């Protein structure tokens, strides 16, 4: 069964001057939108806080007047409206605005079929005049914009699982009671469609943060009628603005928080504040891949399956949707519609300065929208305090499932690419030539190894392209050279070594010991000195193997353990 709730405006109630007798006539909107519904298993509860109200004439027995003694109505109190909703056999609840709503005659049937078939929690349906049918539903399973900014159901009528109101009751009611008990402006004045939608918007926001399922059914003919100049539905379409809260058909704006605090706006603002404090929903933006890839990478790296507070229904989660409380920007993506405050935005440089593409447009964007940006080296021209020298939590290889056994014939590896642009590219090739000329027992991996096959055809240490952990997992030591040397920039080259319990023979980040003390064998950058050291390491590799401190390193590399937002 579907229970339809309507709040009766007090001005619609007729009062007898001489007797305590109050009546209402059956609203024309009920006659045109509710009674003709093709889905017949419904009940309509007309809610009022005026006592002893009756119908002037006999009506359909499915229509009832429900009295509540409260001076205000909240969605979280619907269970207590004369026990009607709580004890009802209904599975779903809909809200009907007596003054403004116009429903298609198969609206409930269409929504009921969709919610049953797909197990959605909420279905919204944009409607046209009730003598027409919804013919081609349009489904949107995720909002196109942040629910902190706009609500996709504000120009629609909704069908919602009754069980969803329990979430709202548990999570919003306590906040209202504890935080706003001394604020008279917070009380929700009754009998307003705006009030219902403001509260529903907050409930929808809660459900989205919990990643409940929502969808929207759009009426395809409605837009066509607008294009053809048919403005019969203008009042319906424009009675609510597509912004934080709502606006009536008379365009009475619910803003002006400083002077005229409207009940609806205060309700939503406080609900929004509560939900932002209760949940952290992080969306990651990047200039080199999509948000889904970022989510997958960090969830794997940070071993979120071991975190008690991480998940779709938990305190912390990475989302790919448009409703988020915090944002992380990898490199330099400009997000024009970013919907969170700067203190909730973190930037991470995945490249050294020469390859970062720090444009003036991005720096201007960062000044306005980013609270902190971690960069390996703060160039003198980056005068803003938001740029901070710190490593960028770059991606690394996945953690091994089982402990690794060092079973390579050779104890040391080196990876070289085809690139020769950066100082580190060139230095790796210089060391590779020295290793091959002197036939040191060091395996050389990477696409760049192909350059040496013709010169050293019999050298078995030239391995070439690799998969996953091949250059690290079987080796006790691995030569790691960053492309550029900066105070706080280090890449997956050294992180992969630690993940695979391999001691890095390292040249790069000049402050690396502040992150991973006593776990590294250091190169100097002087070719002669480093070649001499490699000869010694090749003779006695065990003398240069360091203890890898896995837990300490995870505390440094794990982004989730280093977010200042997390309580």
Residue, then its C-alpha position, 0 to 999 in steps of 0.5 A: x500500500x502507498x500512504x499519501x500525506x497532505x498537509x491542509x492549509x488552515x485557510x482552507x478550513x471552514x469554521x462555523x461562527x456559532x458552533x465549534x464545527x469545522x469542515x473542508x470540501x474535497x479539494x479539486x486537486x484530489x479529484x483530478x490527481x488522486x482519485x483517478x490513479x490507475x494504482x488503487x491500493x492507496x490511502x490519503x491522510x489529510x493532516x491538520x493541527x486543527x481539531x474536529x475537522x470533517x468533510x462537508x460531503x461523503x468521500x472515498x473511504x481511503x481518504x481520512x483526516x488526521x489530527x496532530x496536536x503538534x504546532x509544527x510538522x516534521x518528517x521525522x514525526x510522521x510516525x506519530x501522527x495519530x499512529x496512522x502512518x506508524x501502524x499503517x500497512x503501507x510500504x511506501x509514502x508519498x507527499x501531495x501538495x494540495x495547492x500545487x501538485x498535478x499528478x498523471x493518472x498512472x503516476x503512482x503505478x509508474x513509481x511503484x513499479x520502478x521502486x519494486x523492480x529496482x529496489x530503489x529507496x526513493x523515486x521522483x516523478x515529474x508530472x503533467x496534467x492528470x488526464x495524461x499518462x507518463x509514457x517514456x520514463x527517464x531514470x537518473x540514478x545519481x544526482x547531477x549536482x551536489x545535494x548541498x547545492x540543489x535537489x533533483x526532486x524539487x520539481x517532482x513528486x516523490x515515492x519513498x520507502x517508509x523505512x527511510x523515515x527511521x533514518x531521518x528520525x534517528x539522525x536528524x531528530x536528536x540533532x534538532x533537540x540537542x542543538x536547536x532547543x533554544x532557537x525558536x526560529x528552528x521550529x518548523x511551522x506547519x502546513x507548508x509544502x516548502x517545509x515538507x520539501x525542505x525536510x525531504x531534501x535533508x532526508x535525501x541528502x542523508x540517504x545520498x551520503x549513506x549511498x542509498x539508491x535513488x532515482x528520478x522519473x522524468x516526464x518526456x512530453x512535458x519539455x516538448x509541451x514547453x517547447x511548443x509554447x504550452x505554458x499550462x504547467x508554468x506554475x508547477x515547474x517554477x514553483x520551486x527553485x533548483x537551489x539549496x532550498x525552495x521558493x513558493x509559486x509566489x516566488x517568496x525567496x527563503x534566503x536572507x539568513x542574517x535578518x529574516x531567518x525562515x524556518x525552512x532555511x534554518x532547518x536545512x542549514x542545521x541539517x546540512x551542518x549536522x550531516x557534514x559533521x557526521x559523515x566525511x564523503x570524499x570526491x577525488x578529482x584528477x587531471x589525468x584520470x577519472x574519479x572512479x580510478x582514483x577511488x579504486x587506487x586509494x581504497x586498495x593502497x589504504x587497505x580500507x577493508x581493514x578500517x572499521x569506519x570506512x564504507x558506504x554506510x560508515x563515517x568515512x567513504x570515497x564517493x564518485x557522486x556529486x554530493x560530497x563533503x570534502x575533495x582531493x585534487x590530484x595535480x592541477x584539475x580546475x573544478x568550476x562547480x566545486x561545492x565545498x569550503x576551502x578548508x575541506x579541499x586538499x591538493x596533492x602534487x603527483x609530479x615534480x615542479x617541472x612536469x606539474x603544469x602549474x598554470x596561473x589559472x590553477x593558482x588563482x583557483x587554488x587561492x579561492x578553493x583549496x585549503x592546503x596543497x602538498x607539493x614536493x618543492x615550493x617554488x619561490x613564486x608560489x607565495x600563497x601559504x596554502x602551498x606546503x612542502x610535503x610528499x603527495x601520497x602518490x600511488x604505489x603497487x598493491x600490498x602483497x597478499x602473502x609474505x615475499x621470498x627473496x629468491x632472485x639469482x641476483x640480489x639487486x635490480x634497476x629499472x630504466x625507461x626510454x625517456x632521457x628528458x629529466x636528470x634522473x632519466x639520464x643518470x639511470x642510463x649512466x649507471x646501467x651502462x656502467x653495470x653492463x660494462x663491468x658485468x655487475x650482478x644487477x638485473x635491469x628492467x624496463x623498456x629502456x633495457x632494449x637499448x642495450x640488447x644489441x651491445x650486450x647480447x650475451x648478458x642475461x641480466x637484461x630483463x626488459x619490460x615487467x609486470x607488477x612487482x617483478x623488479x621488486x618482489x624477488x630482490x633484496x635491494x633495488x636502485x631507485x632514482x627520482x627524475x628530479x631531486x626536491x626536498x619533499x618529492x618522492x614517487x612510487x619508485x621508493x614506495x614500491x620497494x618498501x611495499x615489497x620489503x626491498x631496501x632502496x638504493x636511493x637518490x632523490x628526495x633530499x629529506x627522505x630520512x625524515x620520512x623513512x629513517x634508517x631504511x635506505x642505502x644512499x647514493x650521492x649523485x656523483x657518478x664515480x662515487x656511486x659506481x664505486x658503491x654499486x661495485x661494493x654492494x654487488x660484492x656484499x649485498x647483505x651489508x646494505x640490506x636495511x630493516x623495512x619498518x612496514x607499520x611505520x611506513x604505512x603511517x607515512x604512505x597511507x592517505x587515510x591515516x593522514x587526513x586532518x579532517x578525520x576525527 
